[in-house]
Amino acid sequence: MGIPDRALELEIRSLGSNGEPTLGEAYEVLRACWRSGDRGRELGLHLMFLAWYMLCEPSQYTGLNVKRTPLSELVDRFNEVHDYFAFVVSGDAEMLYAIGLMAYLFPFLLGDERLWEARSREYRAKYRKLAPAGIDPAVFEGRGAYGEYFRHQAKGANAY
């Protein structure tokens, strides 16, 4: 199961040099799905990414409306989604890669900094056991802003 077309469309509109600040709206669409009980893997990955990215980047780039989505909600949502998928993360190279990289880059944004630093190291080790040569950037093609971000990261030499 993927994400709603509307959310993917909003993510795609945010891409490139002429991108629009539509990620905040994409997050709201995904948040509504999550709240209604959708627990799909793809939805979880996008929801965690958008929460994390909007903590990292200024709202003029993301379109985050802090009146509708306070920063504290983004931290809570990231952790809530992570905790929901915690039982499957260890066997999923993509989840280990994406979550681990987000934690590696900005552990202090995700709550308990030491916990997220430790998870980053743990997830990298597990991810590298599953994918010793790294993750194929093609895995992320056609998957909106989430996919574009991690596709670019995966292209790096000895990427995470």
N, C-alpha and C positions, 0 to 999 in steps of 0.2 A: 504494500500500500504506500502510495506516495504522499505528497502534500497537495492541498487544494490548488487548482490552477491559478486562482487569484493571488495566492501567496507567491507562487513561482513567478508569475507575471510581474509582481511588485519587486521581487528580488532581481529579476532580469533588467527591469527599468533602472535599477540603481547602478548598473555596471558601466564601465568605460568612462572616458573623459567627459562625456555629456550626460553622465548618469544623474538621476534624480534622487532626492532624499526620500526614498520610499521604503526603507527597511523597517522603520518604526511601524508603518501600517502593515507590512508583511508579518512582523512579530505579533501584532494584535490579532490578525487572522489566525495564525498558528496557536496563539494563546487560547483563543475561543475554542478551537478544535480540541486542544489538550484538556481544557476545563469541561468539555462535553464528553470526555472519556476516550478520545482517540489516543492510543498509545503506540502508534506505528513507529518503527525504527527511524524511517526517513523524517517523519515529523519531529521526532525527538532530536535528531542530529541538527536539523535546521533551527529548531527552537533554541537549543543550547548555543549554536553558533551566533544567532541573532542577539541573544541576551548578552553573550560575551563581547561581540563586536560593538554593540551599542554602549557597553561599559568602557571600551577602548577608544572609541572615536567620538568627536564632537557631534552634537545633535544637528548642526547645520549640514553635515554630510549624511547622517543616517535618517534624519526625519523623526527622531525620538521626541515624543511629546511627554515631558516628565509629569505633566498634570494627569495624563491618562496612564502612564507607565513610570512610576518612580524608580530611581536607580536601585533602591533596595529590593524592589520586586525582581529586577533582572538577576541579581545575585541569588535570591531565593529560588527563582525559576530554574536557573542553571543547575543548582544543587538538587532541586526536586527531580528534574528530568534525569540527571546523572544517577541519582539514587534509585530511581525506578529501573534503569537499565543496568545497574551495577552487577547483577547476577549474570549478564551475558557479555559484558564488556571484555572479559579476559579471553574469550575465544573469537573475537571479532577484530581483525586487523584494522579495518577502517575506523571503528569506534576508538580503539586504543590510540591510533594515530591522531585523529582529530581532537579528541578530548585531551590527550596527553600534550599535544602541541599547544593548545589553548592554555593549559595549565602551566606549561613551560614558559610561555611568553609573558604571561601576566598572572602569576599565582595570587598576588596580593589583591586582585580584583574579585576573586571568587569566594572570599570568606576567610577561612583559616589558611593563612599563607603557608605554614609548614606542612599542613595536610596536603595541600595542592602541589607543593614542591615534591613531596614524597610520591604522590600519585603520578606526577609527571615522569619521574625516574622509573617507577614501577611499570607504567604503561609503555614507556619507550622500550624497556627490556622485553616485555611481553610481545609488543608489536614486532620488534626485530627478530624474535624467535619465529613468529608466524610469517614474516616477510623480510628475510635477511637482506635482500637487495633493495628494500624500500618499497613503498606503495606505488603502483603504476598511476601516473597522473590521469590517465584515460578513465580511471574509475570515477572521476569527478566531473567529467564532461556532461554538459546539458543539465546541470543540477543547480542552476541559479547562482546567487551570490555565495552560498555555502560552497558549491562545487568550484566556482572560479577561484575563491580564496585558497582552498586546499589544493587545487590543481596547480596553481602557481607555486605554492610552498613545496609540493612534492617534486617539482622540477629541479629544485636546488641540489647542488652537489652534496652528498651525504646529509640530505635533509633529515631533520629530526629523526 
